[in-house]
């Protein structure tokens, strides 16, 4: 009797389970997470992400400082523009409704005056989440060929002016030396003439004295 009741209870339970509508089972979303390394880009920096068409696109940006940036979305693209020097954290979410999409996502990096760079990522999923960081820095300034030529010309002109000044100083010193030498030569010449005159007069005086002595000696005889 008890066994009959148990069998009846199990039969009723199975009947209830068969008759009850099946509860919907929610499928787990197939999402691909992509974390990129930190990219250093020259300001202004622009990053463009292109993907298959969808209306479910979101983008979130955070910065270390209060910097100017712009993030725009469309059904096939996300564009981020960082204008100030800062570290930007960008999260992009792209989802498709109940379908896995096989696609090649393209990322383009544009910075300062340098050539654009790009990478491609193959994914097959219902959603894609990008976590990216961009360190935007000031582009270094290098002198142009014209600026370098101008600096070299100014340096050469300065050295030439210095050389001319030194040459003029040397000529001035040589002129002063020549004038001093001429003066000394004139003085020496005058001294020589004076000595000659003195010697001449002394010789003449000696001759006169000798002649007078001879005359005096003769007169005594």
One Martini backbone bead per residue (centre of mass of N, CA, C, O) as a GRO file, in nm:
protein
  221
    1UNK     BB    1   0.058   0.061  -0.022
    2UNK     BB    2   0.302   0.247   0.010
    3UNK     BB    3   0.417   0.193  -0.271
    4UNK     BB    4   0.178   0.304  -0.431
    5UNK     BB    5   0.197   0.591  -0.322
    6UNK     BB    6   0.485   0.652  -0.420
    7UNK     BB    7   0.434   0.604  -0.720
    8UNK     BB    8   0.214   0.818  -0.743
    9UNK     BB    9   0.384   1.062  -0.659
   10UNK     BB   10   0.601   1.036  -0.884
   11UNK     BB   11   0.403   1.059  -1.119
   12UNK     BB   12   0.296   1.341  -1.051
   13UNK     BB   13   0.569   1.490  -1.055
   14UNK     BB   14   0.643   1.423  -1.350
   15UNK     BB   15   0.388   1.554  -1.470
   16UNK     BB   16   0.446   1.839  -1.371
   17UNK     BB   17   0.723   1.872  -1.514
   18UNK     BB   18   0.606   1.835  -1.801
   19UNK     BB   19   0.380   2.064  -1.789
   20UNK     BB   20   0.578   2.262  -1.727
   21UNK     BB   21   0.731   2.525  -1.823
   22UNK     BB   22   1.017   2.616  -1.953
   23UNK     BB   23   1.287   2.771  -1.835
   24UNK     BB   24   1.487   3.013  -1.916
   25UNK     BB   25   1.821   3.004  -2.041
   26UNK     BB   26   2.094   3.194  -1.986
   27UNK     BB   27   2.339   3.284  -2.179
   28UNK     BB   28   2.663   3.324  -2.195
   29UNK     BB   29   2.870   3.565  -2.266
   30UNK     BB   30   3.102   3.628  -2.534
   31UNK     BB   31   3.395   3.777  -2.410
   32UNK     BB   32   3.658   3.998  -2.513
   33UNK     BB   33   3.964   4.074  -2.356
   34UNK     BB   34   4.170   4.375  -2.406
   35UNK     BB   35   4.510   4.442  -2.315
   36UNK     BB   36   4.710   4.710  -2.349
   37UNK     BB   37   4.979   4.865  -2.365
   38UNK     BB   38   5.161   5.134  -2.302
   39UNK     BB   39   5.137   5.432  -2.484
   40UNK     BB   40   5.356   5.662  -2.646
   41UNK     BB   41   5.249   5.993  -2.728
   42UNK     BB   42   5.220   6.264  -2.921
   43UNK     BB   43   5.125   6.580  -2.916
   44UNK     BB   44   4.861   6.518  -3.063
   45UNK     BB   45   4.645   6.238  -2.992
   46UNK     BB   46   4.523   5.956  -3.197
   47UNK     BB   47   4.253   5.707  -3.170
   48UNK     BB   48   4.143   5.432  -3.384
   49UNK     BB   49   3.847   5.220  -3.381
   50UNK     BB   50   3.763   4.938  -3.583
   51UNK     BB   51   3.439   4.778  -3.662
   52UNK     BB   52   3.168   4.616  -3.655
   53UNK     BB   53   2.847   4.658  -3.673
   54UNK     BB   54   2.701   4.862  -3.403
   55UNK     BB   55   2.493   5.004  -3.126
   56UNK     BB   56   2.692   4.883  -2.890
   57UNK     BB   57   2.867   5.163  -2.770
   58UNK     BB   58   3.137   5.235  -2.539
   59UNK     BB   59   3.307   5.509  -2.350
   60UNK     BB   60   3.590   5.551  -2.120
   61UNK     BB   61   3.750   5.833  -1.945
   62UNK     BB   62   4.067   5.885  -1.776
   63UNK     BB   63   4.262   6.109  -1.563
   64UNK     BB   64   4.512   6.266  -1.379
   65UNK     BB   65   4.424   6.524  -1.506
   66UNK     BB   66   4.295   6.830  -1.633
   67UNK     BB   67   4.216   6.735  -1.950
   68UNK     BB   68   4.201   6.746  -2.288
   69UNK     BB   69   3.931   6.568  -2.459
   70UNK     BB   70   3.805   6.326  -2.716
   71UNK     BB   71   3.501   6.117  -2.751
   72UNK     BB   72   3.386   5.913  -3.022
   73UNK     BB   73   3.093   5.752  -3.164
   74UNK     BB   74   3.007   5.466  -3.372
   75UNK     BB   75   2.899   5.176  -3.534
   76UNK     BB   76   3.237   5.155  -3.647
   77UNK     BB   77   3.359   5.372  -3.429
   78UNK     BB   78   3.645   5.498  -3.234
   79UNK     BB   79   3.743   5.827  -3.109
   80UNK     BB   80   4.054   5.951  -2.977
   81UNK     BB   81   4.154   6.274  -2.817
   82UNK     BB   82   4.474   6.396  -2.705
   83UNK     BB   83   4.597   6.729  -2.612
   84UNK     BB   84   4.737   6.665  -2.345
   85UNK     BB   85   4.956   6.615  -2.094
   86UNK     BB   86   4.901   6.267  -2.015
   87UNK     BB   87   4.714   6.001  -1.856
   88UNK     BB   88   4.515   5.771  -2.037
   89UNK     BB   89   4.208   5.597  -1.970
   90UNK     BB   90   4.064   5.345  -2.190
   91UNK     BB   91   3.723   5.223  -2.239
   92UNK     BB   92   3.598   4.974  -2.467
   93UNK     BB   93   3.261   4.875  -2.574
   94UNK     BB   94   3.158   4.586  -2.774
   95UNK     BB   95   2.829   4.478  -2.887
   96UNK     BB   96   2.624   4.185  -2.959
   97UNK     BB   97   2.320   4.027  -3.047
   98UNK     BB   98   2.321   3.698  -3.005
   99UNK     BB   99   2.626   3.704  -3.145
  100UNK     BB  100   2.897   3.587  -3.316
  101UNK     BB  101   3.175   3.780  -3.424
  102UNK     BB  102   3.378   3.782  -3.707
  103UNK     BB  103   3.684   3.978  -3.680
  104UNK     BB  104   3.885   4.280  -3.765
  105UNK     BB  105   4.048   4.486  -3.558
  106UNK     BB  106   4.133   4.833  -3.583
  107UNK     BB  107   4.432   5.025  -3.499
  108UNK     BB  108   4.502   5.377  -3.480
  109UNK     BB  109   4.803   5.588  -3.466
  110UNK     BB  110   4.821   5.941  -3.390
  111UNK     BB  111   5.118   6.166  -3.393
  112UNK     BB  112   5.199   6.450  -3.452
  113UNK     BB  113   5.458   6.418  -3.712
  114UNK     BB  114   5.419   6.127  -3.728
  115UNK     BB  115   5.361   5.834  -3.838
  116UNK     BB  116   5.134   5.609  -3.873
  117UNK     BB  117   4.987   5.348  -3.675
  118UNK     BB  118   4.910   4.980  -3.674
  119UNK     BB  119   4.665   4.734  -3.569
  120UNK     BB  120   4.556   4.382  -3.558
  121UNK     BB  121   4.249   4.202  -3.442
  122UNK     BB  122   4.135   3.879  -3.392
  123UNK     BB  123   3.780   3.801  -3.351
  124UNK     BB  124   3.529   3.579  -3.168
  125UNK     BB  125   3.236   3.746  -3.056
  126UNK     BB  126   2.989   3.927  -2.870
  127UNK     BB  127   3.236   4.080  -2.726
  128UNK     BB  128   3.442   4.383  -2.667
  129UNK     BB  129   3.721   4.473  -2.444
  130UNK     BB  130   3.901   4.774  -2.393
  131UNK     BB  131   4.226   4.829  -2.237
  132UNK     BB  132   4.374   5.158  -2.216
  133UNK     BB  133   4.697   5.339  -2.237
  134UNK     BB  134   4.800   5.694  -2.263
  135UNK     BB  135   5.108   5.864  -2.308
  136UNK     BB  136   5.115   6.204  -2.330
  137UNK     BB  137   5.361   6.393  -2.498
  138UNK     BB  138   5.599   6.609  -2.579
  139UNK     BB  139   5.736   6.714  -2.858
  140UNK     BB  140   6.033   6.722  -2.979
  141UNK     BB  141   6.276   6.973  -3.066
  142UNK     BB  142   6.436   7.020  -3.380
  143UNK     BB  143   6.658   7.146  -3.577
  144UNK     BB  144   6.688   7.279  -3.867
  145UNK     BB  145   6.880   7.336  -4.136
  146UNK     BB  146   6.846   7.643  -4.127
  147UNK     BB  147   6.914   7.681  -3.825
  148UNK     BB  148   7.195   7.553  -3.835
  149UNK     BB  149   7.309   7.747  -4.052
  150UNK     BB  150   7.269   8.005  -3.884
  151UNK     BB  151   7.449   7.925  -3.647
  152UNK     BB  152   7.709   7.882  -3.815
  153UNK     BB  153   7.721   8.168  -3.931
  154UNK     BB  154   7.738   8.320  -3.663
  155UNK     BB  155   7.995   8.182  -3.566
  156UNK     BB  156   8.174   8.262  -3.806
  157UNK     BB  157   8.129   8.568  -3.779
  158UNK     BB  158   8.246   8.591  -3.494
  159UNK     BB  159   8.530   8.477  -3.557
  160UNK     BB  160   8.599   8.689  -3.774
  161UNK     BB  161   8.577   8.935  -3.590
  162UNK     BB  162   8.795   8.843  -3.391
  163UNK     BB  163   9.025   8.826  -3.597
  164UNK     BB  164   9.017   9.124  -3.688
  165UNK     BB  165   9.073   9.242  -3.409
  166UNK     BB  166   9.348   9.106  -3.370
  167UNK     BB  167   9.482   9.225  -3.620
  168UNK     BB  168   9.453   9.520  -3.538
  169UNK     BB  169   9.615   9.494  -3.276
  170UNK     BB  170   9.878   9.398  -3.412
  171UNK     BB  171   9.920   9.643  -3.596
  172UNK     BB  172   9.928   9.848  -3.367
  173UNK     BB  173  10.173   9.727  -3.225
  174UNK     BB  174  10.366   9.747  -3.466
  175UNK     BB  175  10.348  10.053  -3.493
  176UNK     BB  176  10.451  10.115  -3.211
  177UNK     BB  177  10.721   9.966  -3.249
  178UNK     BB  178  10.820  10.130  -3.493
  179UNK     BB  179  10.817  10.404  -3.354
  180UNK     BB  180  11.014  10.329  -3.130
  181UNK     BB  181  11.246  10.239  -3.313
  182UNK     BB  182  11.276  10.511  -3.461
  183UNK     BB  183  11.338  10.676  -3.213
  184UNK     BB  184  11.589  10.519  -3.124
  185UNK     BB  185  11.746  10.561  -3.386
  186UNK     BB  186  11.756  10.872  -3.374
  187UNK     BB  187  11.900  10.888  -3.105
  188UNK     BB  188  12.149  10.724  -3.185
  189UNK     BB  189  12.231  10.907  -3.417
  190UNK     BB  190  12.270  11.163  -3.246
  191UNK     BB  191  12.485  11.046  -3.061
  192UNK     BB  192  12.690  10.980  -3.280
  193UNK     BB  193  12.725  11.267  -3.384
  194UNK     BB  194  12.815  11.388  -3.115
  195UNK     BB  195  13.066  11.207  -3.079
  196UNK     BB  196  13.206  11.292  -3.337
  197UNK     BB  197  13.232  11.590  -3.264
  198UNK     BB  198  13.388  11.550  -3.005
  199UNK     BB  199  13.627  11.398  -3.130
  200UNK     BB  200  13.701  11.614  -3.334
  201UNK     BB  201  13.759  11.837  -3.126
  202UNK     BB  202  13.969  11.684  -2.966
  203UNK     BB  203  14.168  11.645  -3.199
  204UNK     BB  204  14.200  11.945  -3.257
  205UNK     BB  205  14.307  12.022  -2.977
  206UNK     BB  206  14.550  11.835  -2.980
  207UNK     BB  207  14.681  11.961  -3.231
  208UNK     BB  208  14.712  12.246  -3.117
  209UNK     BB  209  14.885  12.167  -2.874
  210UNK     BB  210  15.116  12.045  -3.035
  211UNK     BB  211  15.186  12.292  -3.200
  212UNK     BB  212  15.247  12.479  -2.959
  213UNK     BB  213  15.476  12.307  -2.839
  214UNK     BB  214  15.664  12.323  -3.076
  215UNK     BB  215  15.697  12.631  -3.083
  216UNK     BB  216  15.801  12.666  -2.796
  217UNK     BB  217  16.055  12.495  -2.832
  218UNK     BB  218  16.183  12.665  -3.058
  219UNK     BB  219  16.201  12.934  -2.904
  220UNK     BB  220  16.397  12.833  -2.683
  221UNK     BB  221  16.628  12.768  -2.890
   0.00000   0.00000   0.00000
